Amino acid sequence: MQFTGIVKSYDADEGVGYIVREPDRHEILVRSSGLALGVDALYEGDRVAFDIDMGTNAQARNVMRT
């Protein structure tokens, strides 16, 4: 299932950040390994689409700008 959201923060040096999922405003962890091919970094305020890996810690994956 694909979700949409806005990047709250992302530290490219650390390769980690948070996306605020719409419409429920839930924060989702994103790591550099979860970025889609061709996406090198995210920037605060970017609108993104993503899937959620519901493993041990719910993390965004296949994150791409919209």
ZILINHU-V279836 format. One record per backbone hydrogen bond with DSSP energy under -0.5 kcal/mol. NH is the residue of the N-H (numbers start at 0). CO is the residue of the C=O. E is the energy in kcal/mol with one decimal. If there is no record, write none. Layout:
nh = <NH & NH>
co = <CO & CO>
e = <E & E>
This chain:
nh = <2 & 3 & 4 & 5 & 6 & 7 & 8 & 10 & 11 & 14 & 15 & 16 & 17 & 18 & 19 & 20 & 20 & 21 & 24 & 27 & 28 & 29 & 30 & 31 & 33 & 34 & 35 & 38 & 39 & 44 & 45 & 47 & 48 & 49 & 50 & 52 & 53 & 58 & 59 & 60 & 62 & 63 & 65>
co = <49 & 21 & 47 & 19 & 45 & 17 & 17 & 15 & 9 & 10 & 10 & 29 & 8 & 27 & 5 & 18 & 25 & 3 & 20 & 18 & 57 & 16 & 59 & 14 & 30 & 31 & 62 & 35 & 37 & 6 & 42 & 4 & 63 & 2 & 60 & 58 & 51 & 52 & 28 & 50 & 33 & 48 & 46>
e = <-3.4 & -0.5 & -2.0 & -1.9 & -2.5 & -2.5 & -1.6 & -2.8 & -0.7 & -2.5 & -1.3 & -2.2 & -2.3 & -2.6 & -3.1 & -0.8 & -3.1 & -2.8 & -1.9 & -3.1 & -0.8 & -2.5 & -0.5 & -2.3 & -2.3 & -1.4 & -2.7 & -2.2 & -0.7 & -2.7 & -2.7 & -2.6 & -2.7 & -2.2 & -2.7 & -3.2 & -0.8 & -1.7 & -3.3 & -2.3 & -2.6 & -2.4 & -2.5>
